[in-house]
């Protein structure tokens, strides 16, 4: 785990991911400030659209990067030569992906809350801080799931580019396709939205139990497949 943390600290991808997400949070604040709405809900909407989506993509990037960078730099064999316990390395990478996603989500939403609260105050709106933090809480549940699955998918693909392509297709293409079908409630996105809506206290009936079950099923299937491929087949 120490080596994994060193990569997170010194390699550029995590820093650039954080900077881009913070940039989107700043951009959303500037747009809200210029729009000049006196409704607190307008600033919460910015957090839901700009901050939440940017941290989802950032979490996917970090999750895929944690394992994909090893294949891209051809260092996976060296890592296993130093410590051949593949299950331990898999768990370390998965834990790092989840932890990095949570840190990213907390940091970006903290900055976004401060910025949007200041923008609201400048426009005479009441403070949206509480509602934005609630949006952040729902993202703090969803984003680590995307990061964990991204880490597993990159191990299945054994490629940074392949893992990223597969994850973006899963999150935005397959999810949309499944939602359009009668079985749309089995998509990962819809399951996480059910959980998020329940956390935010949105009106309507929310099947949080189904959301948790479907999310757990996606995690179990993809991570089990990744673990089996990583621990039982040769690493090239």
C-alpha positions as CSV (number, residue, x, y, z in Angstrom):
1,X,0.0,0.0,0.0
2,X,2.9,2.4,0.7
3,X,4.1,2.1,-2.9
4,X,0.6,2.8,-4.2
5,X,0.3,5.9,-2.0
6,X,3.7,7.1,-3.3
7,X,2.4,6.9,-6.9
8,X,-0.7,8.8,-5.9
9,X,1.5,11.5,-4.3
10,X,4.1,11.9,-7.0
11,X,2.6,11.0,-10.4
12,X,0.9,13.8,-12.3
13,X,-2.5,12.2,-13.1
14,X,-4.1,12.6,-9.6
15,X,-3.0,16.2,-9.4
16,X,-4.3,17.1,-12.8
17,X,-7.6,15.3,-12.1
18,X,-8.0,17.3,-8.9
19,X,-7.1,20.6,-10.7
20,X,-9.6,19.9,-13.5
21,X,-12.4,19.1,-11.1
22,X,-11.7,22.2,-9.1
23,X,-11.6,24.2,-12.3
24,X,-15.1,23.0,-13.2
25,X,-16.3,24.0,-9.7
26,X,-14.8,27.4,-10.2
27,X,-16.4,27.7,-13.6
28,X,-19.8,26.7,-12.3
29,X,-19.4,29.4,-9.6
30,X,-18.5,32.1,-12.1
31,X,-21.6,31.1,-14.2
32,X,-23.8,31.2,-11.1
33,X,-22.4,34.6,-10.1
34,X,-22.9,36.1,-13.5
35,X,-26.5,34.7,-13.7
36,X,-27.2,36.5,-10.5
37,X,-30.1,34.4,-9.3
38,X,-31.6,35.2,-5.9
39,X,-32.8,31.6,-5.4
40,X,-30.6,29.3,-3.3
41,X,-31.8,26.3,-5.4
42,X,-30.0,27.7,-8.5
43,X,-26.6,27.3,-6.7
44,X,-27.6,23.8,-5.6
45,X,-28.4,23.0,-9.2
46,X,-24.9,24.1,-10.2
47,X,-23.4,21.7,-7.6
48,X,-25.6,18.9,-8.9
49,X,-24.7,19.4,-12.5
50,X,-21.2,20.7,-12.6
51,X,-19.5,19.6,-9.4
52,X,-21.2,16.2,-9.1
53,X,-20.6,15.2,-12.8
54,X,-17.0,16.4,-12.7
55,X,-16.2,14.3,-9.6
56,X,-17.9,11.2,-11.2
57,X,-15.6,11.5,-14.2
58,X,-12.6,12.3,-11.9
59,X,-13.4,9.2,-9.9
60,X,-13.5,7.1,-13.0
61,X,-10.2,8.5,-14.1
62,X,-8.5,7.8,-10.8
63,X,-10.0,4.3,-10.5
64,X,-8.8,3.3,-14.0
65,X,-5.5,5.0,-13.5
66,X,-4.6,3.2,-10.3
67,X,-4.4,-0.2,-12.1
68,X,-4.1,0.9,-15.8
69,X,-0.9,2.9,-15.2
70,X,0.9,-0.3,-14.4
71,X,0.0,-1.9,-17.7
72,X,0.7,1.3,-19.6
73,X,4.2,1.6,-18.1
74,X,4.8,-2.2,-18.2
75,X,5.6,-2.2,-14.4
76,X,3.0,-4.8,-13.3
77,X,5.5,-7.7,-13.6
78,X,8.1,-5.7,-11.5
79,X,5.5,-5.1,-8.8
80,X,4.6,-8.8,-8.7
81,X,8.3,-9.7,-8.7
82,X,8.8,-7.6,-5.6
83,X,5.7,-9.0,-3.9
84,X,4.1,-12.0,-5.7
85,X,0.9,-11.9,-3.5
86,X,-1.5,-10.9,-6.2
87,X,-4.6,-10.8,-4.0
88,X,-2.8,-8.3,-1.7
89,X,-1.9,-6.1,-4.6
90,X,-5.4,-6.2,-6.0
91,X,-6.8,-5.2,-2.6
92,X,-4.3,-2.4,-2.3
93,X,-5.2,-1.0,-5.7
94,X,-8.9,-1.2,-5.0
95,X,-8.5,0.4,-1.6
96,X,-6.4,3.2,-3.1
97,X,-9.0,3.8,-5.9
98,X,-11.8,4.1,-3.3
99,X,-9.8,6.3,-1.0
100,X,-8.6,8.6,-3.8
101,X,-12.2,9.0,-5.0
102,X,-13.4,9.9,-1.6
103,X,-10.7,12.4,-1.0
104,X,-11.3,14.0,-4.4
105,X,-15.1,14.2,-3.7
106,X,-14.7,15.7,-0.3
107,X,-12.1,18.2,-1.5
108,X,-14.0,19.4,-4.6
109,X,-17.3,19.6,-2.8
110,X,-15.8,21.5,0.1
111,X,-14.4,24.1,-2.3
112,X,-17.6,24.2,-4.3
113,X,-19.7,24.7,-1.2
114,X,-17.5,27.7,-0.1
115,X,-17.5,29.2,-3.6
116,X,-21.2,28.8,-4.3
117,X,-22.1,30.1,-0.8
118,X,-20.1,33.2,-1.5
119,X,-21.7,33.6,-5.0
120,X,-25.1,33.2,-3.4
121,X,-24.3,35.9,-0.7
122,X,-23.1,38.2,-3.4
123,X,-26.4,37.9,-5.2
124,X,-28.5,38.2,-2.1
125,X,-29.6,34.6,-2.0
126,X,-29.9,32.5,1.1
127,X,-27.1,30.1,1.9
128,X,-27.2,26.9,-0.2
129,X,-24.4,25.3,1.9
130,X,-26.5,22.6,3.6
131,X,-28.2,21.4,0.4
132,X,-24.8,21.4,-1.5
133,X,-23.3,19.3,1.3
134,X,-26.2,16.9,1.0
135,X,-25.5,16.6,-2.7
136,X,-21.9,15.9,-1.8
137,X,-22.9,13.2,0.6
138,X,-24.8,11.4,-2.2
139,X,-21.7,11.8,-4.5
140,X,-19.5,10.4,-1.7
141,X,-21.6,7.2,-1.9
142,X,-21.6,6.9,-5.7
143,X,-18.2,8.1,-6.7
144,X,-16.2,5.3,-4.9
145,X,-18.4,2.8,-6.6
146,X,-17.4,4.1,-10.0
147,X,-13.7,4.3,-8.9
148,X,-13.8,0.7,-7.7
149,X,-15.4,-0.6,-10.8
150,X,-13.0,1.5,-12.9
151,X,-10.1,-0.2,-11.2
152,X,-11.5,-3.6,-11.8
153,X,-12.4,-2.9,-15.5
154,X,-8.8,-1.6,-16.1
155,X,-7.5,-4.9,-14.7
156,X,-9.9,-6.8,-17.0
157,X,-8.8,-4.8,-20.0
158,X,-5.1,-4.7,-18.9
159,X,-4.9,-1.3,-20.5
160,X,-5.3,2.3,-19.4
161,X,-7.0,3.3,-22.6
162,X,-9.1,0.2,-22.8
163,X,-10.3,0.6,-19.2
164,X,-11.1,4.2,-19.7
165,X,-13.1,3.5,-22.9
166,X,-15.0,0.7,-21.3
167,X,-15.8,2.7,-18.2
168,X,-17.1,5.7,-20.1
169,X,-19.1,3.4,-22.3
170,X,-20.5,1.7,-19.2
171,X,-21.3,4.9,-17.3
172,X,-22.8,6.9,-20.2
173,X,-23.7,4.6,-23.1
174,X,-24.7,1.3,-21.6
175,X,-26.4,3.1,-18.7
176,X,-28.5,5.2,-21.0
177,X,-29.4,2.1,-23.1
178,X,-30.5,0.1,-20.1
179,X,-32.5,3.0,-18.7
180,X,-34.5,3.1,-22.0
181,X,-35.5,-0.6,-21.6
182,X,-38.2,-2.0,-19.3
183,X,-35.3,-3.4,-17.1
184,X,-33.8,0.1,-16.8
185,X,-33.8,-0.2,-13.0
186,X,-30.9,-2.7,-13.2
187,X,-28.5,-0.1,-14.5
188,X,-25.7,1.0,-12.2
189,X,-26.6,4.7,-12.8
190,X,-30.2,4.3,-11.9
191,X,-29.3,2.3,-8.8
192,X,-26.9,5.0,-7.6
193,X,-29.5,7.7,-8.4
194,X,-32.0,5.9,-6.2
195,X,-29.6,5.9,-3.3
196,X,-28.6,9.6,-3.9
197,X,-32.3,10.7,-4.1
198,X,-33.0,9.0,-0.8
199,X,-30.0,10.7,0.8
200,X,-31.1,14.1,-0.5
201,X,-34.7,13.5,0.7
202,X,-36.2,14.1,-2.7
203,X,-40.0,13.6,-2.9
204,X,-41.3,10.4,-4.5
205,X,-40.9,6.7,-3.8
206,X,-37.2,5.6,-3.8
207,X,-36.3,2.0,-3.9
208,X,-33.1,2.4,-1.8
209,X,-33.0,-1.3,-1.0
210,X,-33.1,-2.1,-4.7
211,X,-30.5,0.5,-5.4
212,X,-28.1,-1.0,-2.8
213,X,-28.7,-4.5,-4.2
214,X,-28.1,-3.6,-7.8
215,X,-25.0,-1.6,-7.0
216,X,-23.6,-4.5,-4.9
217,X,-24.4,-6.8,-7.8
218,X,-22.4,-4.7,-10.3
219,X,-19.5,-4.5,-7.9
220,X,-19.5,-8.2,-7.2
221,X,-19.7,-9.3,-10.8
222,X,-17.1,-6.9,-12.2
223,X,-14.6,-7.1,-9.3
224,X,-14.8,-10.9,-9.1
225,X,-14.1,-11.1,-12.8
226,X,-11.2,-8.7,-12.4
227,X,-9.8,-10.6,-9.4
228,X,-10.0,-13.9,-11.2
229,X,-8.3,-12.6,-14.3
230,X,-5.6,-10.9,-12.3
231,X,-4.8,-13.7,-9.8
232,X,-5.2,-16.7,-12.1
233,X,-3.7,-15.7,-15.5
234,X,-0.2,-14.6,-16.5
235,X,0.5,-10.9,-16.5
236,X,2.1,-9.8,-19.8
